[in-house]
Amino acid sequence: MAELAVTPVPQMRFLHEIGDTMAAAVGPDRAAALYRHGSFLRAGLRVPGSSDRPVAAGAPLSGMQSMVLRRTATGAVIGPDERVDAATALRAYTLDAAWIAGEEHERGSITPGKLADFVLLTDDVTAVEPEKIGDIGVVATFVAGRCTHGAQSLTTVQGPIKEA
C-alpha cells in the first residue's frame, strides 16, 4: 500500500458500534485485523480520521476515543496492538484529514497563513484518560478565524466575541 501511495481510511467508530458483530463474523483468529490503524502507521502510511456518518456516529472526539481504546460497545478490546495514542488520533482528525483532502496547506493545524479552522475544548484530548475523550465538550468553533458557535462563552480583553 505504501509503495502504491494508497491511503487507508478505517472508520474507527465502527469498531465500537458494530465491532462485536464483526468480530463474531470473522472469528477470533482474524478479529485483531479489523480496522487496523497501528499497522498502517508502522508501514509508513498516513491514516486520516473520518466517519461514515450517518452509518456510525460522526463526532470526531468519539472516533478518536475509538482509535485509542479499540473497545466495542460491550467493552471487548479488539486488536490491542492496533491502538494509537491520543496525539496520533488528534493528528488523524486534523493534519491527516486535511492532507487526504489536498488541503494541508490551508487547514489542519494552527499555523500562520492557514484558515484558522479550530475548536476550543473543555479539556486536552492528549491529557485526559482515554475513556473520557468522547465526553470532552466543545466550547466554541471557529471557521476561517471567525467564531461560528459558542461566542457567548468567550470574552477577550476587548470584550465579548461576536458569532459570525
Buried (B, 14 or more C-beta within 10 A) or exposed (E): EEEEEEBBBBBBBBBBBBBBEBBEEEEEEEBBEBBBBBBBBEEEBBBBBBBEEEEBBEBBBBBBBBBBBBBBEEEEBBBEEBBBEBEBBBBBBBBBBBBBEEBBEBBBEEEEEBBBBBBBBEEEBEEBEBEEBBEBEBEBBBBEEBBEBBBEEBEEEEEEBEBE
